[in-house]
Amino acid sequence: MQIKRDFYLNQLIDRKHNGMIKIVSGIRRCGKSYLLSELFTGHLLDNGCAKDHIIHIDLDTRDDVKYRNPDTCNEYVKSCIKDDKMYYLLLDEVQMMEDFVSVLNGFLHIRNLDVYVTGSNSKFLSSDVVTEFRGRGDEIRVYPLSFSEIYPLYHDNWKKAWEDYTLYGGIPLVLTYQKEEQKVKYLKNLFKETYIKDIIDRNGIKNTAEFEELLEILSSSIGSLINPKKLENTFKSLKHVDLTAPTIKQYLDYLQDAFFINKVLRYDIKGKKYINTPFKCYFTDIGLRNTCIDFRQAEESHIMENIIYNELKIRGYNVDVGEVNVTAKTSAEVDFVANIGNKRYYIQSALDLPTPQKMMQEEKSLLNIRDGFKKIIITNNDLLRPYLDENGITIMSLKEFLLNKDSLEV
């Protein structure tokens, strides 16, 4: 079974030989290494690149651990370059190398070396690299498998595909297991031994039990507004634990740096300004979210909202939670304000629209927005095609949205 991931492969191909370090970032086990070592390598070989002109170093493996030393890595890469033809360096988990920024900056001066790196920590790859390279770092964010990527495996069985995706998410290796208990066991082990251990070890977290309890609370709160002070009070009242707001904020930063969650700010649509708190948190992979709470809470409406958020991010949108004044004293929420270039979309997620009253409820906030940008309600109802209602709002099925990458333009 091979999932092509053409969306990301084409981004790599488009960036070949652009004189920049191609930074492939994303949560661990989302398929970054496979993208480079299998798909991109296959593209290079198919287009005439000699095998010995592809230098692959995986700092996450025992065989290549010696290259975590910057001088050893630097010397090895230079020793591989034997002629004037183009060489391609594929360097996995670059954040495991000491002083990797200076090493990569040195590689930029080798005329016939095209460099691609992967990493699983945004603090290293966004802050350090982008700053140090001063415009010579080109980041490609990779996500776990999207619904449209896994859907062909289900042979047009929407119901089964959606049920599985909302339960197990899109970590690629989950698809190699056939039985439910195997999928659950794999995700639980991955969650505990890879993600949580990595975040705890990297950041020196001492109170691991409290950190995991925070994750459990966040998992139960997708789609809800939260802030560190509110979470502190939750710990005091329910857990009888004195976990302070500054510590909670730090833990949230750790989770975001590891690409495990995304913190989404509120945006005052009429006032055209951001509201820093409270905010929402969405999980990069819904299967990992379910693992945090031992697959106990289905909450399909909130899960659907999380999946829509991830799909918008995959497509390159900047996404906020919208807030619009309804009266002088009341306001209403818009699930997502999605921006890309000079385009903007206001989007509501509605699992079901069974009655006119429910439709009115979902439209309320949208109708209070006075600008001319497109307004959309995405529903899991079965619709033949998107349609425009009498209020000028586009009603679209979840299936249309997820499977048609141009759906917002329909």
Stockholm file with secondary structure:
# STOCKHOLM 1.0

chainA/1-410         MQIKRDFYLNQLIDRKHNGMIKIVSGIRRCGKSYLLSELFTGHLLDNGCAKDHIIHIDLDTRDDVKYRNPDTCNEYVKSCIKDDKMYYLLLDEVQMMEDFVSVLNGFLHIRNLDVYVTGSNSKFLSSDVVTEFRGRGDEIRVYPLSFSEIYPLYHDNWKKAWEDYTLYGGIPLVLTYQKEEQKVKYLKNLFKETYIKDIIDRNGIKNTAEFEELLEILSSSIGSLINPKKLENTFKSLKHVDLTAPTIKQYLDYLQDAFFINKVLRYDIKGKKYINTPFKCYFTDIGLRNTCIDFRQAEESHIMENIIYNELKIRGYNVDVGEVNVTAKTSAEVDFVANIGNKRYYIQSALDLPTPQKMMQEEKSLLNIRDGFKKIIITNNDLLRPYLDENGITIMSLKEFLLNKDSLEV
#=GR chainA/1-410 SS CCCCCHHHHHHHHHTTTSSSEEEEECSTTSSHHHIIIIIIHHHHHHTTCCGGGEEEEETTSSTTGGGGSHHHHHHHHHHHCCSSSCEEEEEESGGGSTTHHHHHHHHTTCTTEEEEEEESCHIIIIIIHHHHHTSCEEEEECCSCCHHHHGGGGTTCHHHHHHHHHHHTTCGGGGGCCSHHHHHHHHHHHIIIIIIHHHHHHHTCSCHHHHHHHHHHHHTTTTSCBCHHHHHHHIIIIICCCCCHHHHHHHHHHHHHTTSEEEEEEEETTTTEEEEEEEEEEESCHHHHHHHTTTCCCCHHHHHHHHHHHHHHHTTCEEEEEEEESSSSCEEEEEEEEEETTEEEEEEEESCCCSHHHHHHHHHHHHTCCSCSEEEEEESSCCSSCEECTTSCEEEEHHHHHHCTTGGGC
#=GC SS_cons         CCCCCHHHHHHHHHTTTSSSEEEEECSTTSSHHHIIIIIIHHHHHHTTCCGGGEEEEETTSSTTGGGGSHHHHHHHHHHHCCSSSCEEEEEESGGGSTTHHHHHHHHTTCTTEEEEEEESCHIIIIIIHHHHHTSCEEEEECCSCCHHHHGGGGTTCHHHHHHHHHHHTTCGGGGGCCSHHHHHHHHHHHIIIIIIHHHHHHHTCSCHHHHHHHHHHHHTTTTSCBCHHHHHHHIIIIICCCCCHHHHHHHHHHHHHTTSEEEEEEEETTTTEEEEEEEEEEESCHHHHHHHTTTCCCCHHHHHHHHHHHHHHHTTCEEEEEEEESSSSCEEEEEEEEEETTEEEEEEEESCCCSHHHHHHHHHHHHTCCSCSEEEEEESSCCSSCEECTTSCEEEEHHHHHHCTTGGGC
//
